[in-house]
Amino acid sequence: MARCAHRRKTHKGLQKRVKITAKGKVRRKQSFRGHLLSGRSAKRLRKLRQSRVMAPGDAKKVIEALGV
């Protein structure tokens, strides 16, 4: 039986939390949306609904963990 190179597994937890765009950027959800929302303004909550593009340094690690 021939030996083959080790294939890294996809990080399933991360796969559920991020999305890779067509241009290869990593999109993620905003934090601070879990609880204690009544004390925050409607404007702030609207802004938190939007997803963000991950910083390039972090995105590099994420793409590596996803095996893309």
N, C-alpha and C positions, 0 to 999 in steps of 0.2 A: 504494500500500500504506500503510495507516494505521500510525502509530507507536504502540506500546504501552509501558506502563511496564515497566521492568526487573524481572524476577522473580528473587529471590535463590535460589540453589541450596541444597539441603539439604546440610549437612555430613555426609557418609556415615560418616566415622570416628567422629564423635560419636554418630550415630544408632545405631551398633552397641553403644555403651558405656552409654547411658542409656535410661530409659523414662519417659514422661510418665504420671502417674497420672490417674485420672478427675477428680480435683479440680484438676489442673494442676500438681501438685508434680513435681519431677524426682528420680527414684530412680537411685542409682549404686552400683557395687560398691565394696567397701573396698580400700584399697591394702595393701601389705605382705603379699601372698599369693603372690608369685612364686617365691621360693627362700629357702634358709636357714631352713626351717620346723622343722627338728629341734631347734633351740635354743629354740624357743618352747613355752610350756605348752599343754596341750590346751584349757584354758579360753580362752586368748587366741586360739587358732586357731578355736574355735567361734564366738567373738564376731566374728572377722574374716569368717566365712562370710556373715553377714547383710548385706543391702544397707542403705544409708543414704539419707535425704532430703537433697538438696543445699541448701546455704545459699541464702537468697533472692536475695542479690546475684549469686551465681554462676549460679543457676537462670535469672535474667533473661537473662543473656548466652547461655546454652545454648538457651533457647527461641527466641531471636532467630536463632541460628546454624542451628537446625533448621527455621526458617521456619514455626513453629506459630502 
